[in-house]
């Protein structure tokens, strides 16, 4: 008889089973408790973002509304302007699209890659009734000879598949030439690469400035007696609680060329009236206003880490003969690295996607990539391109986060 | 359940009687551009319509009222009943099937019996939209800041030697490219023809290059009068009605230069699937009749889209300023004017804005 098998609970179930059941119940209970949040995050965050990102590679406007031509284009290789059968499909599809009022959407989809396609589709659809029976090709070319251009056909051939890389190509300043090869976009239309770099550079600069300004402030807060530090903390938190727009517009009032600061400098004679500093509506405006807005995101994690650093360590270092600089660099600073990591990463990532402040104070040289995303979401309504730009930005941030994890280690980070 | 019904009905009836609302009262949502412009619509259209019909209007402001339409229609969740949009958007959205079509025959005729289709200015009625006003982009300056000569022509906007100082321009390709060409000496009639060529576009950007470092870019229509008032810019392009309101309404020393103005329509549209489509139509019929369009000119300096309204345009709400000479369509102001070509922009909007954005982002 083996005693081990006989271990049971009071009602006779084996202990192992009872334990498994109990832990499963606890796990289910925990899941049940977080379920509302989980559901909320999935419904309001994961699903919409996933859908939005999907738009960057999926655009069925052409294939849905031009079914015959799309089918033809999917099986044939377009190395030159096709013959009668493709034009027949084109005319039949256009006639139907005209009846369903979808021809302009199709034109707009093609217009993303070929300027003038919107009016080509619209004007051709308007006159489509004039085309009497086959053969179609010559009649259509007589209506508008643009239909005989290879570039148009290679664009349509790519659009025939609902999945497309065209938006990513555009977001990377690339375009397709007449033969369908990927080439760099003409110089006067390259914009996004430059903006991505500027966004990363300015965000890094803002994070650096925040660290420079925030570190001493956080140290002061952490080392003062509680009743003073609480009072000073309010000064950090008050702007944090103030509306973003209020803070940004106050910077405009302060810094614009007829603003408070310039007026003061002119009245005390440091500047001439025609030598006013241009601190708003350019990169400076973006950097100054955003550094101010981001500062609490740097001070708060730094403060909470510095609070936990015992004062005795620095005192011990000093009593053992370290100078103030050495004591700071070798003893104090290393212990605050988790706060620095958290603050820098937080400020940098928020800055990369920031939109309102650069839009208001950035002029032309202070615009970030997010302003272009907003432009395509709200003005040009090219959601595919907006999604592609957004995906690249998201990918870039994830890459940087991964790098940070490799170099510094995320476990090392402390948010408070 | 059955017992509940009469009680609920009675309560409802009592509520309606108390609030004085007719039993079939509805509410429509009207989206417009905000500021002085929305205010003029509220005074001239919304209030009289609400008083007459007992329905309610929820007025919403947007930087561009066309922008939410696409999102709402695509998502199948439309909350807008009426939107006030620009011409190019009205045409583009109509073509893309995002708007309800509006039959111009249902619009009320002019007081003398002229049918609406003939009473509206040419181009003011499209398949899906009814124009209410003619507005224009002009440039304006603060007269108190110019001691000697004052700017007179569109070329002066681009002449920073004779007229030093910052310039305010709208952040977008339209209508800066048109104005640049006109300032470069291109006659209004040839501007769009020239912009269809690469050389023409290059010429426009070259002209813009000459003032690029002097430009403060604005986005919302309320910004340019503010920039002028703050002394941030010496001159700025602006919507003429905004400058009028600042100049006449708020006694600012602003002056408009009409030379090289770019005219445009604002039109009422109904998004496809609007929750109160029939009421929305009723509102549009009411708001675009002869008297109402003339009334709006009392509050803001935009020209009525009906010919028959022209004669009824009277004094500004201050009771002493005659409005007629402040209309963009007044004969004296039309000397060198360009009418916005929506077909051109429907085609080239994405290309030219991309180029414009690239140009603006490069230093």
Boltz contact constraints between the chains, C-beta under 6 A:
constraints:
  - contact:
      token1: [A, 101]
      token2: [B, 97]
      max_distance: 6.0
  - contact:
      token1: [A, 104]
      token2: [B, 95]
      max_distance: 6.0
  - contact:
      token1: [A, 104]
      token2: [B, 96]
      max_distance: 6.0
  - contact:
      token1: [A, 105]
      token2: [B, 96]
      max_distance: 6.0
  - contact:
      token1: [A, 115]
      token2: [B, 351]
      max_distance: 6.0
  - contact:
      token1: [A, 116]
      token2: [B, 347]
      max_distance: 6.0
  - contact:
      token1: [A, 118]
      token2: [B, 346]
      max_distance: 6.0
  - contact:
      token1: [A, 118]
      token2: [B, 347]
      max_distance: 6.0
  - contact:
      token1: [A, 119]
      token2: [B, 347]
      max_distance: 6.0
  - contact:
      token1: [A, 188]
      token2: [B, 355]
      max_distance: 6.0
  - contact:
      token1: [A, 188]
      token2: [B, 358]
      max_distance: 6.0
  - contact:
      token1: [A, 189]
      token2: [B, 354]
      max_distance: 6.0
  - contact:
      token1: [A, 189]
      token2: [B, 355]
      max_distance: 6.0
  - contact:
      token1: [A, 189]
      token2: [B, 358]
      max_distance: 6.0
  - contact:
      token1: [A, 191]
      token2: [B, 357]
      max_distance: 6.0
  - contact:
      token1: [A, 191]
      token2: [B, 358]
      max_distance: 6.0
  - contact:
      token1: [A, 191]
      token2: [B, 361]
      max_distance: 6.0
  - contact:
      token1: [A, 195]
      token2: [B, 361]
      max_distance: 6.0
  - contact:
      token1: [A, 256]
      token2: [B, 232]
      max_distance: 6.0
  - contact:
      token1: [A, 258]
      token2: [B, 230]
      max_distance: 6.0
  - contact:
      token1: [A, 258]
      token2: [B, 231]
      max_distance: 6.0
  - contact:
      token1: [A, 258]
      token2: [B, 232]
      max_distance: 6.0
  - contact:
      token1: [A, 281]
      token2: [B, 216]
      max_distance: 6.0
  - contact:
      token1: [A, 364]
      token2: [B, 360]
      max_distance: 6.0
  - contact:
      token1: [A, 365]
      token2: [B, 363]
      max_distance: 6.0
  - contact:
      token1: [A, 378]
      token2: [B, 67]
      max_distance: 6.0
  - contact:
      token1: [A, 380]
      token2: [B, 350]
      max_distance: 6.0
  - contact:
      token1: [A, 381]
      token2: [B, 70]
      max_distance: 6.0
